[in-house]
Amino acid sequence: MHVSNYIIILLLSSTIPVTSLNSTSENKIFNTILPPLSKILSDMSKVQPVEDKITEPQMVPARKEAIVNPFVPYSHETMLNDSVKLSQSHPDIITVDSIGRSVEGRDLLLIKLGKGNRKIFLNGSHHAREYISTSLLMKMIDEYSKAYSNNENFEGYDVINLLNEFTIYFVPMVNPDGVNLVLNGINSVKNPQKLRNIQMVNKNSRGWKSNINGVDLNRNYPAVWEKINNGFLRPSSERFKGYSRGSEPETQAIMNLCRNNDFELAMAYHAKGEVIYWADSGTCNIIPKASEIADRLSKITGYKKLPVSQNPSIYGGGFENWFRIEFKRPAFCIELSPYNGDLPHPDSQFDKLVWNKAKSTGLFFLHEAKTLK
């Protein structure tokens, strides 16, 4: 039985319809009534597949309607609901999985898009208040899969050819607990008192960046971690690197995913800056094609290509920096949107702030990966 179909069956057989979930019910409903993805996957071996009556391959019908709505606050449960709908609409090219659990026990969703053996990796929402990056990745999956089923190009890219050769691995929300805090407030977390004892850089919880332990996940990877000296020595709403490198379950899950797959390149989507980070002083001389890829990325998006990052105290602990060190392959970070201070961007301005510039970047990276071998 197909993984996504199994998930759909369990979700639809729940006492709560998938479409009835809302942003205030995450802790009370989703985590208690709907089975977690990790349990679903572990139970799959106990289920006997049902033999299909029709043995001939079935064509996936063309789709016109959008599934993902990026113009609203994009929560963890909204993402899970949309992933079920996407996998149900495109079982030939979309599968869903869980790579682990967050501190508060939320599944770290993995969506695979494509049929190919070659792979790239895209992720979003390392920082909680930057959840607009999750909206972008989910909208990419929505539009790319629709173009595939409709036999259409997308922004000039041959989607069918690319997704037949490659599979894109998406982890759209690396930090679901932090996103929940930003969207629903301190009383939505499992231990509000513990959170109140964490150092707040901003008084408003909507400006939170870290995971729910107060560790900045993009300072927690083992990439010159010991050289980070930014003055944040205890759990904080941002910039605390953790008491040890790679200490957080979210960080560990991402590293395990990368180590268990042969990703040809990787990309981390952030918000606030409209710039491209593409190299650091520790690895810039051993990944020669990265500069050329960043030049072309800058040309199609309009984002500024930054100079090589020189200060380990600033770039240390970052995902893309760790990926370059670990695998000696290109990895990038885009700051998607204009800087607007410490709060999330208005969701209603998604097209203007994010989509219009970055909508084709997933396919761009597939096209670039074709040249790496």
Salt bridges, closest charged atoms under 4 A:
GLU26 OE2 - HIS76 ND1 3.47
GLU26 OE2 - ARG106 NE 2.61
ASP43 OD2 - LYS39 NZ 2.70
ASP43 OD1 - LYS46 NZ 3.43
GLU104 OE1 - ARG106 NH1 2.76
ASP107 OD1 - ARG101 NE 3.73
GLU130 OE2 - HIS127 ND1 3.36
GLU130 OE1 - HIS270 ND1 3.16
ASP142 OD1 - ARG63 NH1 2.79
ASP142 OD2 - LYS139 NZ 3.70
GLU143 OE2 - LYS139 NZ 3.30
GLU143 OE1 - LYS146 NZ 3.56
GLU155 OE2 - LYS359 NZ 3.61
GLU165 OE2 - ARG118 NH1 2.69
GLU165 OE1 - LYS370 NZ 2.51
ASP177 OD1 - ARG106 NH1 2.72
ASP216 OD1 - HIS127 NE2 2.71
GLU238 OE1 - ARG129 NH1 3.63
GLU238 OE2 - ARG239 NE 3.12
ASP262 OD1 - ARG329 NH1 2.59
ASP262 OD2 - LYS373 NZ 3.93
GLU264 OE1 - ARG118 NH2 2.77
GLU264 OE2 - LYS373 NZ 3.74
GLU274 OE2 - LYS357 NZ 2.96
ASP280 OD2 - ARG324 NH1 2.70
ASP295 OD1 - LYS305 NZ 2.92
GLU326 OE2 - ARG259 NE 2.93
ASP342 OD1 - ARG129 NH1 3.78
GLU368 OE1 - ARG296 NH2 2.78
